Amino acid sequence: MDTLSDVLSSLRLQGTLYFHTEFRPPWGVRVPRHRRVSRFHMVVRGTCWVRVVGEADAVLLEAGDLILVTNGAEHVLADTPDTPCRTVDEVVRAAGFTGRGALVVGEPDGGGPTRLICGHFQFDEEFQHPFLDQLPSAIVIRSDEYATNPSFDGAFQFIAREVRVARPGGDAVVTRLSEVLFVQAVRHWVEQEEQRVGIVAALQDPALGPALAAIHDEPTANWTIETLGRKAAMGRTAFATRFREVVGQTPLEYITAWRMQLGKRLLRETRLSLEQIASRVGYESSASFSRVFTRQVGERPGAYRRRLTEHANAG
């Protein structure tokens, strides 16, 4: 698995479809902030202005465009940049929306409708990676950009058709396809982004990219600066310096952090013993794994597992 796929798979992404809309002007909706989610809005018909709180400018979306608000930031959707807005909960209540059909706002003679498909992706609360910190507040994909990516266009058209015909099981289809769109949108952003530092720059770097791929392919290997330098076709010192300058961590710090993410997942999702987990993430004993885990995460592995188990049972 390539590095970006490994990171995105570890998000444990779960898509949720909120609704599709039939908005006639004037209309404005304020979407509140929410942790560990990425919200999406697809414009099927009409236009929509989007302003992410904290960003200076609003963005105009047209039919076929998609926006991902990547960090759960508060944002506004409206027919014009100046239209007064109500919270999404207020809009839903006022419309008497039951969860079935379209969320309808405005009068039939209010003008041409804007049709949106809206939802969100929830991330694993426990997952941490510098890639998430580097994502912009929003990613916009224009309809004309789909031409270079037929699978992207196909997913968009499939989602729009499923919502339009409202077949049984349609919500499940839309949810799964929206998860594909998320990955496609993030991948598109990575490929278009010109970064000089950070994990995105490292992924695209002809030397650091192969070294990162090696770490993710074999996280349990006994990696050293020298062996990773060979993957990068660089000398030991030059590789270590470049990795830290670009990624912001030393290679060994990155390896340790990634192993802890794998360990956290195994503690949450399996009944493996600490000895077994230690072996699976590259440590010779449960004691050595526990020392590193406690230092990195702030609690011992057993306490971490119990806490999350109790939280899941309480939920």
NUGU-432041 format. One record per residue: residue in three letters; x negated, y, z of N, C-alpha, C in turn. Coordinates in pm, whole numbers, plus 50000, padded with zeros to 5 digits. Atoms other than C-alpha are relative to their C-alpha. Example, Ala and Ser with C-alpha at 12.3 -4.5 7.8 and 13.67 -1.06 7.14 Angstrom:
2
ALA499114988150000487704955050780499105012050000 SER500824988149994486334989450714500775010950073 
! end
This chain:
315
MET499154988150000500005000050000499115012550000 ASP500814987850002498635034649913500265008250126 THR499964992549875498055060050189501315007450019 LEU498764992349986501075082350119501184990750025 SER498915009549977503415052250098499954994650143 ASP500155005149864502015039150427500525010250101 VAL499554989449908502615072550600501515001749992 LEU498564997950014506125077050456500794988050052 SER499325011849947507075041150540500045000350152 SER500084999549854505985047250898500955010150062 LEU499014990549949508485075850928501274993050045 ARG498745007149973511235049450951501195009049963 LEU499014990550050513365072750741501394993749997 GLN498615004450005517135069450785500855011349943 GLY499184989850063519375088550549501434999850051 THR498604998749960522815101450644500675010149907 LEU499234990950084525385116950411501005007550087 TYR499024992049925527305145950569501325000949924 PHE498804997450078529725155450297499615005049862 HIS500154992350123530165168349946501025011250007 THR499234987949978531675202649910500745004849876 GLU499274992350102534135223149710500135014050060 PHE500054986749941533175258649809500355010549894 ARG499644988950089534895288549646499745013150073 PRO500414987649933533665324049715501195007750058 PRO501314999149935533225340249946499844988650102 TRP500255010449902531605313150156498555000950050 GLY501345000149941528645310250390499984990550118 VAL500115010349896527485282150620498635001050064 ARG501255000049925524845283550891499774986150059 VAL500335013549953523145250150964498985001350113 PRO500894997749886521535248751312498724991849992 ARG501265007349992518035237151392500234986450066 HIS499955013349940517555200451472498634993549985 ARG501325006150001514375182051565499974987249916 ARG500335012750065512855154051357500984996149891 VAL499175003150117515155156851059499525008349882 SER500174992350122514825168050701501375000349932 ARG498684998950062518065181350557499885001949849 PHE500044998250145518885179950189501335005549950 HIS498834994450067521295198849965499774998849850 MET500055001650145521885189149603501135008249938 VAL498984991950067523725213449374500484992449876 VAL499415007350112526035194349142500665009649901 ARG499344990150086527925224649011499925013550068 GLY500034986549945527715262249053498615004050049 THR501274995049945525035281049247500115001350151 CYS500044999349854523935284149608498735007350041 TRP501164993349940521645307949795499654992950131 VAL500485006549877519535291950069498935008950062 ARG501054992649927517575310950332499644992250125 VAL500495007049882515475292350584499565010450102 VAL500364990449896515175311150913498494999750021 GLY501454998949988511625323750946499325002649868 GLU500534997150132511125326950572500565013349950 ALA499614986450039511275361350411501095000149893 ASP499144999250118513135353150092501004988549994 ALA499025010250031516305334750003499674993849864 VAL500275007450124516165308949723501324997349931 LEU498805002950077518755306049448499884986249938 LEU499935013350059519685270349357501124999749898 GLU499015001550104521535261649040500304985249980 ALA499585013950021523235230148914498804991349962 GLY501115009250026520795201048920498815002050091 ASP501124997449910518495216549182500214992950134 LEU500005006949871517585200449513499085007550095 ILE500884994349898516215215149836499934990650119 LEU500235007149875514715196750132499525010250102 VAL500474991949888514495216450455499314990250093 THR500755011649955511725194950588499874998750151 ASN500315000649857511325204150954501195002550090 GLY498804998049919514915207151071500285014450033 ALA499824985849970514775245151061501445004549976 GLU498714993750024517925265851089499985006449862 HIS499934993750131519075277350747501445003449964 VAL498704995050042521945294150567500234996449854 LEU499555002450136523835283550255501145009749973 ALA498954990250028525995309850085500115002649851 ASP499804996750141527435322149758499215012449959 THR500894988650024525445354649788499075001450120 PRO500924998549886522475364450007500605007650117 ASP499464991249895524685388650205501344995350055 THR498695004749952527855368150262499924996250148 PRO499975004249860528745365050634500164984850011 CYS500025014649987528265329450761500614995550132 ARG499555007049880529945306451007499154987450018 THR500765012349978528295276351168500684988649926 VAL499445011450074528775243350990501124993550080 ASP498935005949919530865230551285501285008249988 GLU498824991550015533185260551256500644998049864 VAL499475002050135533545255350882500744986749991 VAL499375013350005534325218350925501335000150074 ARG498754999549923536945225251194501075008049926 ALA499024991550069538605253350998500564993249876 ALA499555006850122538805231550686500814987450032 GLY499305012349965540325202550881499364987749937 PHE500725010950067537655179950734500004987550087 THR499885012549926538175143650836498844990449975 GLY501085009050037535035128850686500264992849870 ARG499655006250128536825117050374500235010749894 GLY499834990350107536795134450040499055011650013 ALA500874988350002535335168849984500315009450117 LEU499834989049905534785196250240500385012249917 VAL499474989450086536965223350083500085013050078 VAL499984986749939536465260150164500425010049892 GLY499584989750095538225289549995501304996549932 GLU498725001450068541355294649791499814995449855 PRO500135005150138542015277749454499705010949898 ASP500244989250095541965311849281498785008350037 GLY501164992349951538745322449454498825000249905 GLY501125000450094536555315549153499474985949985 GLY500575013150027534465287049025499374993950124 PRO500505006349877533555261749294498514996849991 THR501355005549986530095252849416500144986350063 ARG499945013749949529765215749463498614995650044 LEU501265004349940527005204049694500164985950054 ILE500085012549926525985170149828498985002350110 CYS500844996249886524555174550176499824988350096 GLY500285010449901522925151750428498685002650067 HIS501314998449937519825145950632499294986650009 PHE500845011649975516985121850692499455001350141 GLN500554999949864516085113051048498694992450001 PHE501325006349988512485104651134499874993150134 ASP500375006549875511095081751398499515010550098 GLU500374990149898510895103251713498564998450047 GLU501325002749944507625086851813498875001449898 PHE501044999750102505795090551483499345013649994 GLN500774987650011503045116551464498914997949895 HIS501045000850103500775123451170499785014049946 PRO500254986450051499055154751034500745003249872 PHE499264997550123500955150250708501295007650028 LEU498744993449967504205160750877499785014750032 ASP500294986249964502585192351013499685008649878 GLN500404992550119501435202050664501145002349903 LEU498884997850091504815199750494500495014450010 PRO499444986449995506265233750398501384999650064 SER498684999549938509495245650557501094994849907 ALA499025004950098511335237050236499284995949872 ILE500485004550131510675218349913501175001449904 VAL498964998150102512665229049608499584992849872 ILE500235006850128512905206949301501045005149901 ARG499114994550102514345223548992500404989249900 SER499495010150093516435204648739499064997849883 ASP500895001850115513925211448461498744992350035 GLU501165007949958511215194548668500294985049993 TYR499635014150006513135161748651499534993749869 ALA500335005350132512175158548285498704992050003 THR501275007249989508715146848390500114987750088 ASN499825011149908510185121148627501384993849978 PRO498695005850032513005100048476500684993350119 SER499385006849885513525080348799500645010150094 PHE499434989349919514135113048985501355004349942 ASP498784995750067516705124248730501074989050008 GLY499045011049992518305089748730500654999050136 ALA499455000749864518705089849109500995011550023 PHE499124988449983520215124949104501344997549929 GLN498785002150077522705115948830500854988850060 PHE499295011249939523605083149002500745004850125 ILE499374994849880524305101249330501225008649964 ALA498904991250041526435127649157501194991849950 ARG498935008450053528435100548978500714992450112 GLU499395007549890529005080149296500925008950083 VAL499174990849923530305110649480501265003749921 ARG498874995750082532545120449188501084989249990 VAL499005010550021534245086649140500494993850130 ALA499585004649866534405078049515500374985250003 ARG499775014549996534115040349472499744994550139 PRO500315006349871534145016949775498504997350013 GLY501445001849978530665015649927499165011349947 GLY500744989050062529735048349761499095007250097 ASP500834992949902528455064750081498694992550026 ALA501215007949977526025035950135499035001349883 VAL500844998450119524755038849778499335013750001 VAL500544986449999524335076649810498915001350107 THR500984999349892522495072750141498674993949957 ARG501255006750040519965048049999499305007649888 LEU500614992650110519425067949682499435013350048 SER500534987449948518965099849881498644997850067 GLU501305003149942516115082750067498934999049890 VAL500915000450116514535075749727499665014349956 LEU500254986250041514965112649639499055006950096 PHE500924993949903513215122749961498564996449966 VAL501365004450031510175101849876499525006349869 GLN500364994150129510215114349517499685014850014 ALA500234985749982510465150549629498695002750071 VAL501264998149927507625147449878498824996649911 ARG501085003850090505485129549623499785010849894 HIS500114989250099506245156649366499265011950061 TRP500664988849935505195183349617498514997350019 VAL501415003549981501965165049697499245001449868 GLU500674999650130501125162049327499845014249946 GLN500064986250049501835198949261499205009250090 GLU500614991249902500275213149575498495000949978 GLU501444997850009496825228249553499485004150137 GLN500474997749865495455224649903498494998250007 ARG501445001349981491865229950009499674992450127 VAL500225007249876492235215350355501274992650038 GLY498865007449952494515190950534500094986349935 ILE499885013850046495645155550474500424999349854 VAL499595000050141497265164450140498785001949910 ALA501234998150077493935177550012499154987450001 ALA500815012349989492225146050139500564988949912 LEU499385010250083494745123649960499605001649853 GLN500314997350140493875140349630498515001049972 ASP501454998650015490145142449692499404987049945 PRO500535012350060488225117849469499074992150091 ALA500865007149905485875109149756500774995750125 LEU499305003049876488085111250066501224991149978 GLY498835008350028491115095249899499724985250013 PRO500315014249985489465060949864499674996050144 ALA500315003149860488195062750223501284999050083 LEU498725000749930491685070350354500764987449962 ALA499325012150046493105042350140499434987650068 ALA500645011549935490575018150290500454998950146 ILE499555000249860491575028150645501424994550009 HIS498615004349994495255022850570500184985649950 ASP499935013850047494644990350382499544990350108 GLU500575008949898492604975650668499765007750130 PRO500184991949879493254995050989499274992650113 THR500675007649895491804966651200498524997749972 ALA501415002450035488454966051021499085008050092 ASN500994993349915485334975851212499345011449922 TRP500494989050082484965008751027498955008150073 THR501014990749951481905030351074499895011549901 ILE500224988950092480895063550922499264995049875 GLU500785005150113478455044350704500864992049903 THR499195008250091480965018950568501075008349931 LEU499034991250064483575045850504499325009249899 GLY500764991850094480925067550341499774992649869 ARG500195007750123480265039350096501284999749918 LYS498734999550073483985038750008500155013349926 ALA499914986750060483675075849935498855003049906 ALA501204997950082480405071349746499225012250047 MET500714988849940478805096049985499084995050110 GLY500875003149888476015095750237500745001850131 ARG499345000249870476875091350602500315014150052 THR499844986649944476345127450714500925008549913 ALA499174992150090477885143250406501464996050009 PHE498625004849990480975121250434500645004750130 ALA499444996149871481495128150805500325014950004 THR499804985650002481105165450752501205003849914 ARG498914996750092483455166850455501354995450055 PHE498755005249945486105145250621500535009550108 ARG499554991249891486215167550928500425013649947 GLU499654986950056486245199550724501364999849932 VAL498765000650077489155187850508501184995350085 VAL498895006149925491265166050739500235007050133 GLY499864993749870490585184751064499734990550116 GLN500395010049900489565152951250498774992849948 THR501075008750047486525130851242500634987249946 PRO499455012750050486985097951056500424990650112 LEU499675009249891486925078451382501205004950080 GLU498804994649934489485101751540501254996649920 TYR498855003350085491775096151243500364985250013 ILE499765014449988491355058351265500684996950133 THR499415002549868492115058551637501455004550006 ALA498634994749998495205080351593500944991149919 TRP499155008650082496535057951314500244986650069 ARG499825012649926495925026451519501015001750113 MET499054997949891497895041851805501435000849947 GLN498674999950060500825048451571500484985749974 LEU499645013950025500755011851470500304992950132 GLY499775006249870500495001451835501335004250060 LYS498724995249949503455023251935501164993049931 ARG498935006750074505555007651661500164985650048 LEU499935013949956504674972251771500554999050142 LEU499455000149864505444980652134501515002149999 ARG498574997150007508854994052034500794989149932 GLU499205008250091509884969351769499764985150013 THR500295014349985508414935851880499914996350147 ARG500225005149865508044914052185498594994250015 LEU501375004849994504384907352117499345004250131 SER500754996649879502084906652417499005011149970 LEU501004989650019499564934452473498754994449932 GLU501175006150062496804910352375500224998449849 GLN499705001650141498514902852046500035013449927 ILE499954986850061499184939551975498605005749985 ALA501384995050007495604948852056499274994049880 SER500665006650112494364923251804500505005249867 ARG499404995750128496764935551536499635014449963 VAL500384986150031495564971551564498505002450014 GLY501444998550012491844964551576499215000750128 TYR500734999849873490904960351944499754985750047 GLU500415013549959489104930652096500744995150122 SER499325004249878491094930352419501145009750031 SER498894991449958494274943952573499485011450088 ALA500564989649913492114963152822499475011749919 SER500554989250082490294982652552501125007549928 PHE498864993550063493554989352367500735008950100 SER499274992449898495235000952690499285012850036 ARG500754987949965492425025152771500195010749894 VAL499864990250108492605041752431501455004949991 PHE498594996350011496425041352421500365010050110 THR499684991249887496685057552765499395013849978 ARG500664987250024494195084552669500695007749888 GLN499404993450115495925091952336501465003750022 VAL498544998449990499595088252429500425006450131 GLY499684993949871499525098752794500694990850097 GLU499455010049908500995067052946499534986249956 ARG500495013550030500055030552966500984992949906 PRO499135006950097501405006952695501244993850064 GLY498865006349935503614987952939501065010150041 ALA499074989649960505165019753075500715006049879 TYR499424994850125505705032552720501094990649950 ARG499015009850047507505000552621501235000050089 ARG498865000349907509685000452933500875012649983 ARG499264987550013510645036952890500895000049875 LEU499225000050123511755032652531501084989350001 THR498995010449986513555000252609501175004750084 GLU498944994749912515475016752893500825010849929 HIS499304989350074516285046552669500954993849896 ALA499165006550101517585023452393501204993450065 ASN498895006849931519705003652641501015010150053 ALA499104989749947521105035652791500845006249889 GLY499274994250114522055047952443501064990749949 
! end
